[in-house]
């Protein structure tokens, strides 16, 4: 098969599996989108914000795993498990889910790449082997993937975007998971915006 034909087939397959983004909430320069995926009944979400801050300020906050709990919604615990380099980390965090659901935790491999002047991409992937879950009442999430995008806008603003998919595991109805994909990210970004601008 010729390379061009193969590329076209692969591209068409990718487009078919990713639906259009649907805006779910827009307020205070924060927008939350979700979209369905053909491979799962759990939706993917994307959140953007515009804040009066620098790209470097945003990068510093997002790569401080010990302080994620200060702004990430329903996250009572977080820490840096390992600093691999100045641009690569292992984070652990625990999420407080509404009753009667069990709380979740996850271990993430965080890798920062500078994509342009004052622009960064932070890739997020599971790193379960780095940290054992000592709490039997907390379910470990190990199927997720996403990224952060940080981009300078004008002279004194930054646009921050997070795009994530995650399977919470356990016996959680898909409709319930999808219902919190607007609320949780929005409140996290509200907190993040307040920290960035103060």
JOHUVEN-V410338 format. One record per pair of residues at least 24 apart in sequence whose ideal C-beta (glycine too) atoms are under 7 Angstrom apart, sorted by the first residue. I is the first residue (numbers start at 1). J is the second residue. D is the distance in whole Angstrom. If there is no record, write none. Layout:
i = (I & I)
j = (J & J)
d = (D & D)
This chain:
i = (21 & 24 & 25 & 25 & 28 & 30 & 30 & 30 & 30 & 32 & 32 & 32 & 34 & 34 & 41 & 42 & 42 & 42 & 42 & 43 & 43 & 44 & 44 & 45 & 45 & 45 & 46 & 46 & 47 & 47 & 47 & 47 & 48 & 48 & 48 & 49 & 49 & 49 & 49 & 50 & 50 & 50 & 51 & 51 & 51 & 51 & 51 & 51 & 52 & 52 & 52 & 53 & 53 & 53 & 54 & 55 & 55 & 55 & 55 & 55 & 55 & 55 & 57 & 58 & 58 & 58 & 58 & 59 & 59 & 61 & 61 & 61 & 62 & 62 & 63 & 63 & 63 & 65 & 65 & 68 & 71 & 71 & 71 & 71 & 72 & 73 & 73 & 73 & 73 & 74 & 81 & 81 & 81 & 82 & 87 & 87 & 90 & 90 & 92 & 94 & 101 & 102 & 102 & 102 & 102 & 103 & 104 & 104 & 104 & 104 & 105 & 105 & 105 & 106 & 106 & 106 & 107 & 118 & 119 & 119 & 119 & 120 & 121 & 121 & 122 & 122 & 123 & 139 & 139 & 141 & 141 & 141 & 141 & 143)
j = (46 & 182 & 182 & 186 & 190 & 186 & 189 & 190 & 193 & 182 & 185 & 186 & 181 & 182 & 174 & 167 & 174 & 177 & 178 & 178 & 181 & 164 & 165 & 164 & 181 & 185 & 161 & 163 & 161 & 162 & 185 & 189 & 159 & 160 & 161 & 160 & 189 & 192 & 193 & 153 & 157 & 159 & 157 & 158 & 160 & 193 & 196 & 197 & 156 & 157 & 197 & 158 & 196 & 197 & 158 & 118 & 119 & 120 & 150 & 151 & 152 & 158 & 196 & 150 & 158 & 160 & 196 & 120 & 150 & 192 & 195 & 196 & 122 & 148 & 89 & 110 & 112 & 89 & 91 & 93 & 188 & 191 & 192 & 195 & 188 & 184 & 187 & 188 & 191 & 184 & 107 & 130 & 131 & 130 & 111 & 112 & 127 & 130 & 131 & 138 & 172 & 137 & 138 & 139 & 170 & 138 & 138 & 139 & 141 & 168 & 133 & 138 & 140 & 140 & 141 & 144 & 131 & 152 & 150 & 151 & 152 & 150 & 147 & 149 & 147 & 148 & 147 & 169 & 170 & 166 & 167 & 168 & 169 & 167)
d = (6 & 4 & 5 & 5 & 7 & 6 & 5 & 7 & 7 & 5 & 6 & 5 & 5 & 7 & 4 & 6 & 6 & 5 & 7 & 5 & 6 & 7 & 4 & 6 & 4 & 6 & 7 & 4 & 7 & 5 & 4 & 5 & 6 & 7 & 5 & 5 & 5 & 7 & 5 & 7 & 6 & 5 & 7 & 6 & 7 & 5 & 4 & 5 & 6 & 6 & 5 & 5 & 4 & 6 & 6 & 4 & 7 & 6 & 5 & 7 & 5 & 5 & 6 & 5 & 5 & 5 & 6 & 5 & 6 & 7 & 6 & 7 & 6 & 6 & 6 & 7 & 6 & 6 & 4 & 6 & 7 & 4 & 5 & 6 & 5 & 5 & 4 & 4 & 7 & 6 & 7 & 5 & 5 & 6 & 7 & 4 & 5 & 5 & 5 & 6 & 6 & 6 & 7 & 5 & 6 & 5 & 7 & 5 & 5 & 6 & 6 & 5 & 6 & 7 & 4 & 7 & 5 & 4 & 6 & 5 & 7 & 4 & 6 & 6 & 6 & 4 & 5 & 5 & 5 & 6 & 7 & 6 & 6 & 4)
